[in-house]
Every structure is written in structure tokens, then in C-alpha cells.
Amino acid sequence: MVQLLDLPPELIQEICRQCLRPSSEFHSPSSPVLASLARTCSTLRAYAQPELYCAPSPYRYNYVALVRTLVKRPDLAQLVQDMVIGDDWSRSDDRGLLPDDVQLFEALMAKYPAKDGKPVEISTHWWETVRDNRQRDRLFDCDPEAALASLVVTQIPNVESLDITAGYFWEFPFSTPASLSCLKKLSLRHADTELGTNTDVVKNILLAAPKLDSFYGTMLCRVDDGFQHDNLTEFHLEFSSLEEQSFQNIARGLPKLKSFAYSSGGAIISDDPEATPGEMIRALLRCASTLEHMSLDIEDAWYFEDFGPNDWISDLKGMRHLKTLLLSSSTMDIEESDRNLLTDMLPASIHKLTLINAPERIMDAFGRLAENADSFLNLVDLLLVGAKDDYLRDVQAIFKTTKINVSAQQEGPC
């Protein structure tokens, strides 16, 4: 009878990888099955551990044990390529730290100085889990999750993708410049169901990741002054709410920005007034020499005042490299514009235009765009999100003599 250890090495390796199929309950790929396999014998551990620690997650929701292992086993920490921090940690049944844990983690924290060369001032209560009414005056006050999250990031130098669900007052003060030289993708989301987080939370991680290429944010309420990264090309936000200054900070701080996406979460994210479409575009025009893909979805935005003439999007021709564009129809003054709305707005470089909830009133503008199709030789796709069948057929009829393909999708946008 053939036993597992009798199989060729490549088959054993594939079995380990199959154990990492994503769970239906949580999106983190680590599996108790693979963890059990790694504890079977030294031979199987040699195959299973590298796969397990490529993308580790708390076993049975015990994030303290995970952090302890990464700190004590730098050989395993070096294997980490994909790390999810904070998402499942709040589900943990065992969130307490043993006295030995506190001593271990405090010793590690003491190794990292602040920017001014002084030790980072950590709350003497950081390891407690019961928050009282004491004044918050030190970092990680009664918040072991935040403290251990910061330590984890310092222990995984080869990580390529980092996904952080940050609670209130989270910081990552221990990350030193260029210490995350392999990090290409950073995701940041707010842990609560209301309000939002900001880029200041991960400012040290940005400094630590010179090769960072993509940033994805969920429930962001602010992009802070001083936000900057010289190599970041993708900046995508969903269910967020940013005021005008944040858009200016994005445009000023990302000199190589190629892809920008923004979907509004409305007033639930921030009390500050959300930037109008016109304010968004005036800021992003600073990126005209590099920007190729742009998406502005304000379907869930909440504006407390009527728009003035400068609050709409009317001219994107300065974005001469723009290839794909997604817009909520509410970003344009369709009711008061003439049939030149689209021809006056779109740059000649555009390849694909996606409109969300385009109204009947824009039909004349579609007609003028079809008449001037020769001025938009690159435009081959028009996608109408939320369009009904009759509406779609009418628009397809308008463009039937052009090379522009018109399609629709009911769910949107991806």
C-alpha cells in the first residue's frame, strides 16, 4: 500500500498547496489541515511549513500565538509573502497575553527608536484588553492587537502583499525606511462600520516600501498632508469620503500615478464635506501626464448644497493619456448641457467609456459622439451600467455605423 511519504516530492508539494484552498468563512488561505500536516513528521513539515507560512493566519483565531511564532522563528517569518492583519483577530477566543509574552514583546519594542532617536513611548497598559476611562496619552493604550500588528510588520521583510484592517488609533511606528523592500501591494480598511481611517496610519509602512506599486483603501476619510510615494502607480479607494484637500494631496504625492479609482461611501464615512466632481478633476489634472485609468463613482455621495458651475465635470481633454474612464452620470451637468457634452469633455486618447445610470437626456450627446467618432479613433467600448434593454437598444442604434461597441451590465461597477 502506497503511503503519503512514498509519493514523488512534486505530488507531496501539490497536496500541501491543495490544502490552502480559501475557506468559505474567511478569505485568509491558511488551513488547519495544512497546519496539522506540518506537525505530523519532519519530512512533511519540510513541505508544509513553507506553504503554510507563505500566507499565515491565526490558527483557531489565536493571533497571539501567530505573532509569537513569527518573532521567535525568523526563518518562518522570512517565508511570509502575503499577510492579513487585524481582520480575523477580533474573532479570537484567546486575546490575552501571558507574562512571558509581555516580556518578549516589550523587549522587541524597545529595539525600535522613533524618528527623533528616542524610544517610542508605549502605554504601560498596552497589553491589557479591558479599556477604561483613563486618558489616552501613550501609544497602544490597552490595545494589544494594535501593538502586535506593528510588531508583525517588522518581522516579515519579504512580504509582497499586506492587508490591514485597522482599528481606532492604530499606528505602525516600528517600520523603518526601506525595511519592506519586497512589498508591492498595500490594502488598508477601517475596522468599524462607520467613520473611517486615514493614510497617516500607514505612513511608516509607505516609507518602508520603496517598491510599492498598488494601494487599496476601504472606508478612508482622509489622505493626509505629506502623503507621498515616488513609485506608486495604482491608488484605488472604495466606500470612502474625501474632501478636496485629500484629492490634492493624492495628486501632489503620487508623481507616477497611472490608475485612480474612487467610490463614495457618503456621510457615514466622514462629517467633512466631500469633494465635488469638479474639485476632484481639478486636483487630478496634476496627474495628466501619467494617468491612464480613472474611475469616479459618486452614486452614494451625499452633498448638502446644490452644485455650481465649477462643481461638475466638463473638460477632461487635458488628460491626454487617459485610456479608460468610468463616471457616475451625476458627475456631469447633463440636464443643462447641450449635445456637445461628451465631445467637449472626452480626450482623444480614450479607449473605453463607462457611465453609471446614464439618463434619457444624454441621448443627444451620444448622437453627437457618434457623428464625431472619427475624432475619437481609440474609442471602441461604451459600457452602460444600470441600463435597461430598451435603453441599450436605442444607444446601440445610435452607434451602429461606428466601431464603438455598446454593452450594458446591471450590477456595477466592478
Secondary structure by P-SEA (a helix, b strand, c coil): ccccccccaaaaaaaaaaaacccccccccccaaaaaaaaccaaaaaaccccccccccccccaaaaaaaaaaacaaaaaacccccccccccccccccccaaaaaaaaaaaaaccccccccccccccccccccccccccccccccaaaaaaaaaaaacccccbbbbbcccccccccccccccccccbbbbbbcccccccccccaaaaaaacccccbbbbccccccccccccccccbbbbccbbbcaaaaaaaaaccccccbbbbbbbcccccccccccaaaaaaaaccccccccbbbbbccccccccccccccccccccccccccbbbbccccccccccccccccccccccccbbbbccccccaaaaaaaaaaaccccccccbbbbccccaaaaaaaaaaaccccccccccccccc
